[in-house]
Amino acid sequence: MRIIGIGSPFGADRLGWLVIDALQAAALPPGIELVHCRQPIELPGLLTGCRRAILVDALIGGHPPGSLHRLGYSEL
């Protein structure tokens, strides 16, 4: 499984990166890969070969903070 933090190192857009940084300090089970995604154009390549991925990103929308959304590959 790959966990991908989407964003940048600046401002509110850094949420995904902060999660990846925090997870790097944790004792995770084997087989989990942590990745920073700097630009949306990188995402298809980062998803290639993944059976499962968790994307962490800050979004503006009508959902409460911390909401989870389950998407299929075709929905991305």
DOKE-540710 format. One record per residue: residue in one letter; x, y, z of N, C-alpha, C in turn; residue number from 0. Coordinates in Angstrom, 1 decimal. Each point is the difference from the previous one (the first is absolute). Layout:
 rest     nu     nv     nw    cau    cav    caw     cu     cv     cw  nr
    a      X      Y      Z      X      Y      Z      X      Y      Z NUM
...
# end
This chain:
 rest     nu     nv     nw    cau    cav    caw     cu     cv     cw  nr
    m    0.8   -1.2    0.0   -0.8    1.2    0.0    0.9    1.2    0.0   0
    r   -0.5    1.0   -0.7    0.8    1.3   -0.1   -0.9    1.1    0.6   1
    i    0.6    0.8    0.9   -0.7    1.2    0.6    0.6    1.2   -0.6   2
    i   -0.8    0.8   -0.7    0.5    1.1   -0.8   -0.5    1.3    0.7   3
    g    0.9    0.9    0.4   -0.4    1.3    0.5    0.1    1.0   -1.1   4
    i   -1.1    0.6   -0.4   -0.1    0.9   -1.1    0.1    1.4    0.6   5
    g    0.8    0.9   -0.7    0.1    1.4    0.4    1.4    0.6   -0.3   6
    s    0.4    0.8    1.0    1.3    0.7   -0.2    0.4    0.3    1.5   7
    p    1.3    0.5    0.1    0.5    0.3    1.3   -0.5    1.3    0.6   8
    f   -1.0    0.7   -0.7   -0.4    1.3    0.4   -1.5    0.1    0.4   9
    g   -0.2    0.8    1.0   -1.4    0.4    0.4   -0.9   -1.2    0.3  10
    a   -1.3    0.2   -0.2   -1.0   -1.0    0.3    0.1   -1.2   -1.0  11
    d    0.7    0.2   -1.1    0.1   -1.1   -1.0    1.0   -1.1    0.5  12
    r    0.6    0.2    1.1    1.0   -0.9    0.5   -0.6   -1.2    0.8  13
    l   -1.3    0.0    0.2   -0.6   -1.1    0.8    0.5   -1.4   -0.4  14
    g   -0.1   -0.3   -1.3    0.4   -1.3   -0.4    1.4   -0.3    0.3  15
    w    0.9    0.9   -0.1    1.4   -0.1    0.3    0.2   -0.2    1.5  16
    l   -0.7    0.7    0.8    0.1   -0.1    1.5   -0.4   -1.4    0.4  17
    v   -1.0   -0.6   -0.6   -0.4   -1.3    0.4    1.1   -1.0   -0.4  18
    i    0.6    0.1   -1.2    1.0   -0.9   -0.4    1.2    0.1    1.0  19
    d    0.4    1.3    0.3    1.1    0.2    1.0   -0.3   -0.7    1.3  20
    a   -1.2    0.1    0.5   -0.4   -0.6    1.3    0.1   -1.5   -0.1  21
    l   -0.5   -0.5   -1.1    0.0   -1.5   -0.2    1.4   -0.6   -0.1  22
    q    0.9    0.9   -0.6    1.4   -0.5   -0.1    0.7   -0.2    1.4  23
    a   -0.5    0.7    1.0    0.5   -0.2    1.3   -0.7   -1.1    0.8  24
    a   -1.0   -0.6   -0.6   -0.8   -1.1    0.6    0.6   -1.4   -0.4  25
    a   -0.4   -1.0    0.8    0.4   -1.3   -0.3   -1.1   -0.7   -0.8  26
    l    0.1    0.1   -1.4   -1.0   -0.5   -0.9    0.3   -1.5   -0.3  27
    p   -1.0   -0.7   -0.4    0.2   -1.4   -0.4    0.8    0.0   -1.3  28
    p    0.7   -1.1   -0.3    0.7   -0.1   -1.3   -1.0    0.1   -1.2  29
    g    0.5    0.4   -1.1   -0.8    0.1   -1.2   -0.7    1.3   -0.2  30
    i    0.2    1.0    0.9   -0.7    1.3   -0.1    1.1    1.0   -0.4  31
    e   -0.3    0.6   -1.2    0.9    1.0   -0.5   -0.6    1.4    0.1  32
    l    0.8    0.9    0.5   -0.4    1.4    0.2    0.6    0.9   -1.0  33
    v   -0.8    0.8   -0.6    0.5    0.9   -1.2   -0.6    1.4    0.1  34
    h    0.8    1.0   -0.3   -0.5    1.4   -0.1   -0.3    0.2   -1.5  35
    c   -1.2    0.5   -0.3   -0.3    0.4   -1.4    0.0    1.5   -0.1  36
    r    0.9    0.5   -0.8    0.2    1.4   -0.1   -1.0    0.7   -1.0  37
    q   -0.4   -0.7   -1.0   -0.9    0.6   -1.0   -1.0   -1.1   -0.5  38
    p   -1.2    0.4   -0.2   -1.0   -1.0   -0.4    0.4   -0.8   -1.3  39
    i    0.8    0.6   -0.8    0.4   -0.8   -1.2    0.8   -1.2    0.3  40
    e    0.6   -0.1    1.2    0.8   -1.1    0.5   -0.9   -1.2    0.5  41
    l   -1.3    0.3    0.3   -0.8   -1.0    0.6   -0.2   -1.3   -0.9  42
    p   -0.3    0.1   -1.3   -0.2   -1.2   -0.7    1.3   -0.9    0.1  43
    g    1.2    0.5   -0.1    1.2   -0.8    0.1    0.1   -0.6    1.4  44
    l   -0.4    0.8    1.0    0.1   -0.5    1.4   -1.0   -1.1    0.3  45
    l   -1.1   -0.1   -0.8   -1.0   -1.0    0.2    0.3   -1.2   -0.8  46
    t    0.9    0.1   -1.0    0.3   -1.2   -0.8    0.6   -1.1    0.8  47
    g   -0.6   -1.2   -0.2    0.5   -1.2    0.7   -0.6   -0.1    1.4  48
    c   -0.8    0.9    0.5   -0.6   -0.1    1.3   -1.3   -0.8    0.0  49
    r   -0.2   -0.9    0.9   -1.3   -0.6    0.1   -0.9    0.8    0.9  50
    r    0.6    0.7    1.0   -0.7    0.9    0.9    0.9    1.2    0.3  51
    a   -0.7    1.1    0.1    0.7    1.2    0.3   -0.9    0.9    0.9  52
    i    0.7    0.7    0.9   -0.7    1.0    0.8    0.5    1.3   -0.4  53
    l   -0.9    0.9   -0.4    0.4    1.4   -0.4   -0.4    0.9    1.1  54
    v    1.0    0.8    0.5   -0.3    1.0    1.0    0.2    1.4   -0.6  55
    d   -1.1    0.8    0.1    0.0    1.3   -0.6   -1.0    0.9    0.7  56
    a    0.3    1.3    0.0   -1.0    0.9    0.5   -0.9    0.5   -1.1  57
    l   -1.3   -0.1    0.2   -0.9    0.4   -1.0   -1.0    1.0    0.5  58
    i   -0.4    0.9   -0.8   -1.1    0.9    0.3   -1.3   -0.6   -0.4  59
    g   -1.0   -0.1    0.9   -1.2   -0.6   -0.4   -1.0    0.1    1.1  60
    g   -1.1   -0.7   -0.2   -1.1    0.1    1.0    0.0   -1.1    1.0  61
    h    1.2   -0.7    0.2    0.1   -1.1    1.0    0.7    0.5    1.2  62
    p   -0.2   -0.6    1.1    0.7    0.4    1.3    1.5   -0.4   -0.1  63
    p    0.8    0.8    0.7    1.5   -0.4    0.0    0.2   -1.4    0.4  64
    g    0.9   -0.7   -0.6    0.3   -1.4    0.3   -0.9   -1.0   -0.7  65
    s   -0.8    0.5   -0.9   -0.9   -0.9   -0.8    0.8   -1.0   -0.8  66
    l   -0.4   -1.2   -0.2    0.6   -1.0   -0.8   -0.9   -0.2   -1.3  67
    h    0.7   -0.1   -1.1   -0.8   -0.3   -1.2    0.7   -1.2   -0.7  68
    r   -0.8   -1.0   -0.3    0.5   -1.2   -0.7   -0.3    0.1   -1.5  69
    l    1.0    0.0   -0.8   -0.1    0.1   -1.4    0.6   -1.2   -0.7  70
    g   -0.6   -0.3   -1.1    0.6   -1.0   -0.9    1.0    0.7   -0.9  71
    y    0.8   -0.8   -0.7    1.1    0.6   -0.8   -0.7    0.8   -1.1  72
    s   -1.1   -0.4   -0.6   -0.7    0.7   -1.1   -0.6    1.3    0.5  73
    e   -0.2    0.2    1.3   -0.5    1.2    0.5    1.0    1.1    0.2  74
    l    1.3   -0.4    0.0    1.1    0.9    0.2    0.2    0.9   -1.2  75
# end
